[in-house]
Amino acid sequence: MIVKYKPIGPQKKLYKNIVSQVREMIISGTLKKGDRLPSERDLANQFGVSRTAVREAIKSLSEIGLVDIMVGRGTFVANNTADRIVESVDLLLNVEQVKMEDLHYARNVLEMPIARLAARNCTDENIKQLSSLLDQMESNQKHTKKFIDADTEFHVELARATGNSAFVVLIQAIIQILKRERTYSLNFQDQTTVALEHHKEILELVKQKDEKGAEKAMKSHLDDVQHVLISIKDG
């Protein structure tokens, strides 16, 4: 695929203009995941700027997760942009020192409509993935870390089932931070049986396309998780 890059006139911080143009191409789909960018020299010629400006732009694009620089191979549009966005949101929440209580509340606000929309929009593939993750949870009740990993992915898959990618990014970021909280896994093994039953109920209601039921079951689950975490923390 031939992509046309527009020359950039003399301005301060030319690399920012290059970043903006490449970013817009990625957003619009002109540049797709995995596409290889032209060489540094070719980009400099097409943009009408120095190679130094191109080098700075590529570095900036890499830092924000839009491109991957592969030594000896070139620069490619990143395939894992969602993961990098999650990392950025994760970092922002940590830098801003967001309270765990606020994260739990934000999770509640997001996950109840997620359960409702998942029941409305889920596909056979979503149900297959959720069922597989439920099986993983059931077989790892004695292995807290593996159980929590499958539990986490269950909630992320529910977000995918809504068809709204914003939910996926936001839930991934919030849950990843909560997972690192010491109280999240401390003595959680005692709670796996109850958590498993909650997830079974949520999945069954999603399968039945019961939107209100799925939302209510999610609220019950999150209320229980909140209660457990507070109990562990205070204990």
N, C-alpha and C positions, 0 to 999 in steps of 0.2 A: 504493500500500500504506500502510495506517495503522499506525503504530508507537506504542505506548504507553510513555511514559517515566514512571518512578516518582518521586514527590516525594522530596526528600532533606531530612532533618531538620537542624537547626542543629548543625554540627560545625566543627572546625578544618579548613582546607584543603579546602573543599567541592569544589573543582575535581577533586580526586583521585577523589572518589566518582563524579563525572560521567564521568571518563575510564574508570573501572572498568566502569560500566554500559554505556557505548557500546562498549567493547572486547568485553565479553561478548556484546553483540548482534551484533557483527561475527563473532566466533568461532562463535556458534550458528547464524548464517545468517539471523537476524531482519533484520539489515541486510546487504544484498548489495553487491558491488562496483558502483560507479557510482551507488548510491542517494544522493539528495540529503537532507541533514539539514535539519530545520526551521530557520527563521531564529533568530538570537541571541535575539530577544525571545520567540519561541514556546518555545524551549528553556528559557529562564529561567522562564517561566510554568509549564511542565510539570514541571520539576524543583523548582520552588518556591524558587529561589535568585536571586541578583542576576545581572545581565548580565555583571558583572565576572568572576564565578566561571565562567560559561559561556565567556567569552572566553579565560580562562586554560586551561580544559579543551580547547577547540578548538586552541589553540596547542600544547598538550602532545601531543594526538593527531596533529597535523601533524608535529611533531618526531620522533615515533616511526614515522611513515610510514603511519598507519592512515587518515588523511583528507587530501584535497587541498583547499586553500583557493583558490578561483578568484574573483578580484576582479570584482565586478559580477554574478557568477552564483550564488555561494553556496559551501557546503562539501559535499563529496562523499566517500563511502567510496572509498578509493584503489583503483585498478585494478592498480597495480604493487607490491603489498605484498611480493612475493617479492624484487624488486629492492632495495627499501628494507631488507629483512632482511639481504640480502647486504651492503649498505653498512654496516649496523650490525656484523655479524660481522667484516667487513673492518677497520673502525675498531678494534674490540676487539682483534683480533690484532695490529694495528700498535701500539696503545697499550701492550699487554702485551709488546711487543718479542719476539714469538715468533720463534725462530730458523728460518732457511730450511731447515736440515737437518730440524727437527722437522716443518715443513710438508710436506716431501717424504715423510717417513715416514708422516704422517697421510694423505697422498694415496694412498700405496701401500695402506695398510690399507683405505681406502674403495673404491678403484677396482677391486680384484680381485673382491670380492663384487658390485660394480656390474656388471662384465662378465658374471659368472655369472647374475645375476638378469635382466639385459637379454636374454640368450640365452633365458631361460625365459619372460619376460613381454612381449617386444617385440611391437608391432603392425605392421601393414603400413605405417601412417603413420610410425612410428619408422624403419623400414627405408628408406622413401622419403626422409626427412629426412637420415638418415645417409649414404645414397648421394649425395645432392645435395652434402652437405658434403665428401665424399670427392672429388667432381668439382671442387669449388672448390679444395681442397688441391692437386690434380693440376695445375690450370691456373695456380696461383700459386706454383710451386716457386721461381721467380726473384724473388718479391716476399715477403720474409720476414714483414712485418707481416700481410699478407692471409693468408698461409699459417698463421701462428700463430693468427689470429682464427678461421679455419675449423677448425683443430685444436682450439682451446678449445671451440668450440660442438659439435664432434663428441663430446667427452667429456661435455658437459652433456646433449646429447641421449641419450647412453647412459644417463645417470642418470635422465632422464625415462622411458626405456624400462623401467626397473625397476618403475615404478608407485609408487615411494616418493618423495614430494616432499622429504623431509628430505635425501636424497642430493643432490637438485638444488641446494638452498640451500647445503649444506656444500661441495660440489665447486665451485660458482660462486665462493664466497668464497675458497677456497684457491687456485684457479687464477688468479683476478684478481690476487691478491697476487704470485704467482709470475711472472705476466706482466710486472709492473712491475719485477721484479728485473733489473738491468742484464745479468746473465749469461744471462738467459733468451733474449734475442734477439741478443746479441752473437755474430756469426759463425755464427748458427744456420742460415744459408742452406746451408752445407756439409752439413747433416744432413737436409735435407728429403726427399731420396730414400729414405733408410732409414726415416724417420718415416712416410712415405707407405705403404711396404710393410707396416709394422707395422699401420697402421690398416686397410689392405685385408684383412689376415689376420684382424684382430679382427671386422670387419664380416662377412666370409664365415662365420666360426664362429658369430656371432650369428644369421645367417640360417639356418644349419643346426641351430640350437637346441642346439649343442654347448656345454653349460655349462662343463664342465671345460676344454675346449679354449680357450674364450673367456677364461676366467680365467687360464690359463697364458700365452696370447698377450699379455694385458694386463700380466702380471708381466714378461715379456720386454721389452715396450715401455718400461715404467717403469724397469726396470733400465738399459736403454740410455740413456734420457733422463738419469737420475741420473749415469751415467758421463760423458756428454757435458758436462753442466753443471759437474761437478767438474773435468774436463779444461780447459774454457774458463776457469773461475775461477782455476785454478792456473797456467794459461798466461799 
